[in-house]
Amino acid sequence: MHEKKIVSYIILSLCGIFMILPFAWMLSTSVKSQLEINKGNNGFIPYVESDYLELAGESELLRCKILKPAPGDSLWINIFDEEGIIISSYLKVPASAVTHKKSIKFIFSNFANAWKKVPFGRYFLNTIIVSCTCVFGVIVTGCLAAYAFARMKFAGKELIFYLFISMMMVPQPVYIIPSYILLHKLGWLNTYYALIVPWLANIFTIFLLRQHFKSLPQELFDAASIDGCSRFGALWRIVLPLSKGVIATASIFAFIGSWNSFMWPLVMIDSPQLRVLQVGLSYFSAEASSQTALLMAASTFSILPLVLLFLIAQKQIMASFVSSGLKG
């Protein structure tokens, strides 16, 4: 039994490492020199390898490329800046002044340069507004609907719930055109309404909360009913205080889903002032397709809030799935 656990841990560790590798490569590429990327440095270590010109009396080394030998123990070289742009060409220098070096170097200025390329500040603001509003709406509608499905009796309850669940199997491209037509008739295209209102309810959140609400002891509701508590009062005073963990998990998943939304805002929004982060990142990708370092830097600070959020709340997420997601 002990050996089986060791094998399982090894397999899970390898799978975890395999999943982390793309993120590690993205992070390392975001702090590399674009010149090194162009030269084929695609590994995980952001090193700088080049020939350098050391001038007498100067402490700073200048990156250069040897073109060919020159008469009298000299070399013809070109001098480059950090971005690989030639600043001086075909210079004749002593061979002793040129040295070859390889060193690890982090180019943190890539983040600032990527941020300035497009209005990422506006994109972050739009995304935060949309995500926070959607999370609030999802939790309110999810709690009300989940309580009705879990604790109330009405005709067709199971049928309606299974119809809700079946909608999770419908891919977004199937209903995005009818949704576009509907929003056009409502006059909501290129407004926050198009980004927020259709996503104020979430089927997965309803399912997750319903599973947890069903697991609560019936005796609590019987006691509340005897004390004269209404259905909404039972939800507010009993169910919600006992469901903080699963509500936090549902909020996190709703926030992540809204933050990563791409197809819907791409179709419904055309104004640059209303672009959310993922759409803005796609436009930046098209503009900076040849600048891999800047593109990876933009991708890094775009997903950083989600990574931090998940790391902070991972225990809560796992605990809520164990306590509610596995119960009927």
N, C-alpha and C positions, 0 to 999 in steps of 0.2 A: 504493500500500500504506500509505504514511504517512497519507494522508487517511482511509482506511478505519479506521485505528486511532483517529484523532481523533474520528471520528463514533461509534465504539464507546464510547470513553471518555465522550463527552458523554451518550450514551444511558444508560450505566450510572450516571453521576453523577446524572442526572435521576431514574432509578429509585430510587437510594439516598436522594436527598432526599425523594422521595415517600413512601418507607417510614418515614423518620425523622419526618416531620411529625406523625403522631399522638402519638408519644412526646414531641416537643417541646411540643405543645399540652398534654399531660397534666402535664408538668413545670412549664410556665408557669402553668397553672390551679391547681396545688398551692400556689403562693405568692401567689395573688391574694386580695383581700378578698372575702368572700362578698357584701357589699353591692354591689361593682362587678359581680360575676357576675350578681346579680339584676337589675342595671340594664342588662344586655346587653353587658358588656365581655367578648366571647368571643375576642378576638384573642390574639396571642402575647406581647404586652407587658403585664406586670402593673402598670398605672398606676392611680392614684387621681384621679378627677375629681369635684369637688364644690364646693359653697359652704361657706365656713368662717366661723365667728364668732370674731373676735379681741377678747378682753376687755382692758380697760385694766389694766396691771400683771401680766398673765398671758402667759407665753411660749408656752404650748401653744394650738394652734388647735383649736376644736371643730367637728366636721362638722355641718352643718345643712341644712335644706331650706326654701326660701322658699315660704310658703303664699300670701301676698298682700300688697300694699302696705298700710301703715297711715297714718293721718293724720299730717301733719307730718314728711315725709321719714323715715318709719320703715317697718319691715317686721315682719310676723308670721312666725315661723319655728318649726320643730321641730328639736331637737338629737338626734343619733344617736350611739351608740357605734360601735366598729369592726365589730360584727356586724350593724349596721343596726337595732338595737333603740332605740326612742325612750326617751330618758332625761329629756327636758323637752319639753313640748308647748305650742304656741301662746304663744310668748314675743314680746313687743314689743321690738325693738332698733333702734338707729339704722342707717340704710342704709349709712352709712360704715364700720360695724364688720363688714360682711359682704363677703368677697372670694371670687372664684372662682379656683381653682387646679387645675392638672393636673400630677401628678408621678408618677414611677416609684417604686413602693413594693413591697417583698417582705415578705410575711407569713409568716415562717418558723415562727411559732407554730402554724401549721396542722398541722405534723408532730407536735408534742407533743400537741396537742389530739386528733388522730386516734388516736394511740397509746394515749391514756388512755380513749377511748370504749369499747373492748372489750379483752379480755386478749390483745393481739397478742404479748406476750412469751411466753405459753403456746403460742400458735399457731406461733411461730417455733421454739420448742424441740421441739414435736411434729414439725414438718416436718424439722428438722435430724436428729432421731433416725431418722425413717423414711427420709429420703433417703440418709443415710450408710450405714445398714444395707443398704438395697436396692443401693446402688452396690457394696458389698463382695460381696454375694451374686451380683450380675450378673457381676462380673469373674471370680469363682471358677468359677461354672457356665459362663460364656461361654468362658473359656480351655480348660476341660476338653472341652466339647462341640466347640469349633472345632478343637482339636487332633485329636480323633477323626475329624471329618469331613474334615480336610485331609490327615492323615498316616497314618491307620490304614485297613486294608482289612477290611471285614466285609460280610456279605450284606445287601443292601437299603440300603446307605449313601446312594446318590443319591436313592432314593425317599423315605427318611426326611427327608433334607435338604430336598427340594422340598416335602414335606408341611409342614415347619417354615416354609418361606418362604411357602407358601400361606396360613398362618394370619395373616400380616401383613395380608391383605386382608379379614379378618373384623372388622367394626366392633365396638367394645366393647359397645354396647347389645344386640347379639345374644346375648352370653354372660353378661351381668351378672346376669340373673335366675337362671339355673342356678347361677352362682357364689354368689349370695346364699343360695340353698337349701342348697348344700353347706356354706358357712361356718356357716349356722344349725345344721345337724346336727352340725357339729364343735364348736359352742359358741364360735366365734371372733368373733362379731359384737360390736362395741363393745370390741375389744381391739387391741393393736398387731399381733397375728398376722394379722388381716384386712388390715391396711395393708401388711405387709411380706412375709409368706410367699409369696403368689401372684405377687409381683414380684421374686423372687430369681433369675429367669431371664428373659432378653430375647432374642427371636429376631433382632432387628437387630444386637445386639452379637455374637451367634454368627456371623452372616453377615459382619460387618465383620472380625472376628478371623480367620475361616476364610480370607477372601480374602488377608489378609496372611500367614498361616501357609503358604499354598500357594505364595507367591512366594519363600519362603526356599530357598536352594540345597539340593538333595538331598545334595550332598557333605558338608555339615555333619552330617547325620543318619547318613550312612554312617560317617563318622569316629567319631562318638559310639558307634555300635553296635560298631565294632571295638574301641574302648577299654572295652567292657563296660558302657556306660551303658544303663539301662533306659528304657522309654518315658516314664515320669514324670520320670526324671532328664534326658532330652533336653528335655522341656518346661520343666523348672525351670532348667536350666543353659544351654540354647541358645536356645530359642524366646522365653522371657519377657524375657531381657536384650536381645534384638534387637527387641522389640516394645513398648518403653516408650512410644513416640509414639502408636501406635494404641490401646494400653491407656489412656493418658491421655485420648485422644479419646472412647473408649467410656465411660470414667468420667464425663466431662463431659456427654455426651448422656444417660446414665442418670440423673445428678443432676438435670439440667434437666427430664427427663420426670417424675421423681418429685416434684420441687418444684412443677411445674405441674399435677399430678394433681388433678382436681376431681370428676368423675363417680363414680369408684370410692369415695373416702372419703365423699362425700356420701351414698351409698346404704348403705355398710357401717357407718358410724359415726353414732351418734345422741348420744353423750355430749359435752357442751361441753368437757370436760377433754381429750378426744382429738381435737378438731378440728385439722386441718392449716390452713396459711395460706390456701390458696385458698378453702376452705369458710368459714373465718372471715371472709374478705374479702367473700364473697357475703352473709353475714348482716349484716355491717357496711353493705354497700351497701343492703340493705333497710331498715335502721334510719336511715341517714343519706342517704336518697335526695334530700332537698331541700338537703343541705349539699355542694354540688359540690366546693368547695375541700378539705374534709376527705376526701371520697371519692378525689379525685385524689392527695392527699398519702399516703393509705394505699396506693393502687395504686403510687405511686412507690417507697416504701420496701419494698414487697413484691417488686418485680422488680429492685431495685437489686443484690442479691447475684448474680443471674443475669447482669445486664449487665456487672458487674465481672469475673465469672468468664469470660465470653465474650471480653471485651477482652483479658484477660491471656493466654488460651489460643487466640486466633484463629489465630495462625501455626501452632501445633501441629495444630489441627483441619484446616486447609487442606492442610498437608504430609502428614498421614496419609491423607487422601482421595486425594491425588495418587499416593501411593506404594502404596496398597493397594486403594482402592475402585474403581479403573479397571482392575484386573488380574483376569483370570479365574482 
